[in-house]
Amino acid sequence: MPETTVVLSEEVREALAAHRPVVALESTIIAHGLPRPRNLAVARELEALVREGGAVPATIAVLDGVARIGLDKSGLERLAGDPGVRKLGHRDLAPALATGASGATTVSATAFLAARAGIRVFATGGLGGVHREWTHTQDESADLRLLARTRITVVCAGVKSILDVPATLQRLETLGVGILGYGTEYFPGFYLTSSGEPVDWTVRSPQEVAAVMRAQDALAEPGTGTGTGTGAGTGTGTGTALIVAHPVPEAEQLDPELHDRVLAEALDACRERGITGQAVTPFLLEYLMRHTGGASLEANIAAVRGNVRLAARIAEAAATTTAPAAAAAEPLR
C-alpha cells in the first residue's frame, strides 16, 4: 500500500522499529459498540491498559481516506463523537481509502491492517463466525476467511454467543486457524465464561503463547512473510492466525440463565420481523443489551478489558523471547 493511504503514528512506528511490543485495537467498539459518551472513556481505558502491560496501543481506523494505525487524542474523539463514521470490514477498505471516507475497522479490517504493518498481537471482544441457520442463509462472517490467511495472534473471548459456536469452531478447523484456550479447556462463550465446547489445546502463560507463535513461524513456508513474531514490521502478515480464547471471569459473566432466555427471545423476534443479512447481528446485540438491563454490555466490556491486558503480556513475551529477523518485505511507514 502506498505511504499516503496507510499511516503509522510516530509512537507505533518507533516501537515497531525498535522491536518493542505493540497491541492492535479495533475501533468499531468505539464508534458502534458502546453508547456515547462512555465509548470514549472505554477507548482511553483500553489504551491505558495496554500501556500498563508494557506495550504500545495501536488503535486502528480510517479517517478521511487514510488508514491510521495508532490514533491521537483528536482521532479517538472523532471516532467516538461522529455519528457519520462508517463500519468498515476488510472488503470496505479499498473503497473507503479511494473515496476519502472515514470508518471504524471491524475485526477483519483491523487484523489485515495490523498484520500489514507488522503488528503481531491484536485484542478484541468477540469474533464473528458462522450464523445460526447457516444451511438456509449461508451467512458467515468475513472474519473467518481473513484470519485463515493472516498471520496475527488474536486475543478474544471466543465468538459472539448469538452465533452457531460449534459450526464456527468446525469452520475454523477447516480453515486451519489454530485455537488456544487460555487457562481453560472450554471455548469461551463471549458473554459467558464457557460455551460448553471443548478446545484441543490449553496454555496458561503469555510465554506459552509466544512459544506457539514462534513455532508457527518456524513451520511457515518460505516466502510467506511471517515477520519476527514481535510486531516488528518485517513481514506481510501472510499465514494463518492464532486465536487465544480468553474467557471473561466467571464473576463478571452474564448470568447464563438470563443469557439463554433473552437470546431465545431475540432470535424469535428476529425471525418474526424478517430481519436478515447484516442487520441480524446488531439487532440481536441491541436486544440483549436492552432486555438484560445493560448486563450484556458490562460483560462485553469486562471481556475486552481482560483480553487487552492479556494481549499486552503476550506481546511483551513475544518481543522479549524472539530475536529480530531479517526483513522479508519493506515495512509500511
N, C-alpha and C positions, 0 to 999 in steps of 0.2 A: 504494500500500500504506500502511496506517496506520502511524504512528510506532512503535506498540508492537510491531509484528511485524518490522520491519527497523531495525536499529540500527547506525550507523556509529561506529567508535571515535573518540575525540576527535582522535587524530593524523590519521586518514584524513579526517575532516570538515574539519579546519583546512587540510589540504593541498589538498583539492578547492576549498574556498572561496577559497584564495589562488592557484589555478591552478598548483599545483606538481605534478610528475609522481607518479603513483600506478600501481602494478602489482598487478593482482589475481592471487591464487594459489588454486588449488583445494585441497581438503582430503582428497580420497579417497586421495591418495598417503600422507597421514599415517595415516589410520585403517585403510586396507585395502590399500595398495600396498606397504608395507615392513614387515619384521619388527621387533618390539619388541626392544630399546629404540632401535634405530637410527632408527626413524621420527621420533622426537622430535629427535634430533640433526640429521637432514636438514632437518626443518621449520625449525629455528632457523637452519641454514646458509643455506637459500634466502632467508629474510627478510634475513639479513645481506648476502647478495649483492645484493639489491635496494637496500639502503641504500648499499652501496659504490658502486653505479652512480648514486647521486644521486636515487633515488626512494623513495617510501614504500610498504612492502609492505602489502597488504590481503588477508590470508588469510581465506577465506570459509567459513562453516559455519553450521549451525542448532543452537542449544543451547537446550533447554527451550522449544521452540516460538518462538524468536526468531532470525531470520536476522541473523547477526553479520558485518559487513563490517569486518575488522580485528580480530584476536584478541589478547588479552593473554596473559601467561605462563601463567596458570591455564587459559585456554581451549585453548591448544596442548597443554598437558599432559593435559587431559581427553580430547581427541581421540586423542592418542597412546596413552593407557593404558586407556581404557574399551572393553572388547570388545563392549559393547552398542550402540555408536554405529552407526547405520544408514548405508547408502549412498543418497544422495538425488539423483535426476535432476530435471530441470525439472518433470516431471509429479507428483513426490512433494512438492513444496514446500508446496502448499496443505494437504494432509492433515497434513503434519509440523507446520506452524505452528498448525493448528487443534487438534491433539491434544497439543501440548506436547512433541513428540518431539525427539530430538537426532540429528543426522546429518551426515556429511561430504558435501560437494557434489561432484558429477561435473562434467565439462566443461559440459554443458548448463545445469545449475543455477547454476554459478559464472558463466558468461557472462551469463546472464539477470540475476542479481542485481547483478553488476558494472555492466552497462550501465544498469540502472535507477538505480543510484547515480551514474552519470555517469563511471565509470571507463572509459577507452578502450582500455587495453592489458592483456592477460591472458597469462600464461605458464603452460604446462603441458608434459607429456611428449609424449604422442601422442593424436590424436583418435580417436574411434570412427568407424565407417564402414559400408560395405556388407559383409556377411559372405559368406564363401565359400558356394557352392551357393545363392545367393540365389534362383535360379529355383525352387528347391524349398521353401525356408524362408521367403522374403520377409522375411528378418531384416536390419534396417537400424538403425543407432544413431540415437537421438534427437538426437545432436549435430548431425547434418546439417541437419535442418529448423529447429532452433533457430538455428543460425548463418545460415540463409537469411533470417531476419527480425530479426537483432540486430546493430546497428552496434557492433562491437568488433573490435579487432585482436588476433589470437591467434598467439602465437609458439609453435611446436611443432616436433617432429621428424617431421612427417608424420602418418600414421595408423598404428595398430598393425599390424605386419607379419603378424599372424595373419589379417588381413582380406583382402578382394579389393581390392587397391590400384587397378588400372585401373578397376574398376567404381565405386569410391568417387570417383575423380577425375572420371569421367563424370557421376556424380550431382551433385557439387559444381558442375560446369559447368552442368548443367540448372537447378540452384537459383540460379545467378547469384552464387555465392560466389567472390570473387577469390583467386588464389593467387600469391604472390611467392616465388620461390626466393631465399634469402638466400646470396649468394656461390656459387650452384650453378645449373646448368642442368637438374638432375635432382631429382625429388621425393624427399625423404629416405625411408628405409625403417625409421624408428623405431630399432630396434637397429642398423641398418645405415646407413652414410653415404648410400647411394643405393638406391632401389627399382628403378632402371633405367627409370622412366617420366619423360619429359621434362616440364619446365614451360615455359609460354609466356613468362613474364616473370621476369627476374633483376634483383635490386637488390644493391648492395654497400656500403650505409652506412645507419645509422639515419635520416639526413637524407632519403635517397631514400624510405624507408618513410613518413616523416612527410609527404613531399610527396604520396604516393599517398593517404594518409589525408585530407589537405586537399582533394585532387581529388574524393574520394568525397563529401565534404560539399558541395562546390560543385555536384556533379551531382545531389544528393539532391532529391527532390520537395518542394515547400513543405509545411510542416506535419508532416514526418516526425520532427522532434525529434532532429536529428543531434548536437546538442551542439556543443562548441567544438573537439573533437579533442584536448584536453589533459587529459581526465579532470576536467573542471571541474564536473560535476554539473548541466549545464544542459539535458539532453535526456532523452528516454525510452529511447534506445537503438534506436529503430526504424530499420530499414535492413538491409543485408546485411553480413556480417562480411568481414574481410580476413585471410587466412591467410598468415603469414610462415613459410615452410617452411625451418627451420634445421637442417642435418644435424649429427649427432654427429660429432666429429672422427674421421678415419679411424683414428688411433692408439688411440682409445677405443671403437670399434665392436666388436660381437660378431663373431667370426670367421665370415665368410659361409658357408663350407662347413659349419661346425658348426651355424649357424643353420638352414640349409636341411635338413640331415639330421634334426635334432631336431624341427623344425616338422613335417616329413612324418610322423615317428613319432607326434607329438602328435595330428595330425589323424586318423591311423589309429586311435589309442587312443580318441579322442573318438567316432568312428563305432562302434567295436566295443562301447563301453559305453553307447551310445544316449543320449549327453549332448546336449541340445538347448536352445534358447532362451537365457535369460540366464546359464545355467550354463556355456555354451561358453567365453566369454572368460576368466573366472577359471581354468577348468580348463587351457586352453592356456597361459596365462601362468605358472601354477604348474608345469606340466610342463616348460616351457622353463627356468625357474629351477633346478629340481631336476636336470635332465638336461644342463645346461651348467655344473654346479658353481657356480652363482651368477653366472656371467659375464653372463647376460642382465640380471640385476638391476643389475650395475655399469654396463653400457652405458646402461640406462634412467636411472640417477642422473646419469651423465655428460651425457646429453642434456638432462635437466631443468636441471642447473647452467648449461649453455651458453645454454639458452633464457631462463632468468631473467636472466642477465647482459645478454643482448641486449635483452630486453624493457625493462629499466631504461633502457638507452641510447635506445631508441625513444621511450619515454615522455618522457624528458628532451628529446629533439629535437622532439617534438610540442609540448611545453609552451613551449619557447623560440622556436619559429617560428610559433606560431599565436596571434593576438590573441584575447582573450576576446570572446565574442559575447553578445548579449542572451539572457537566459534564455528558453527555449522552454517550460519547464514547471517547476513548483515542485520543487526538489530534495528528496531524502529527507534526513531529519535523525536 
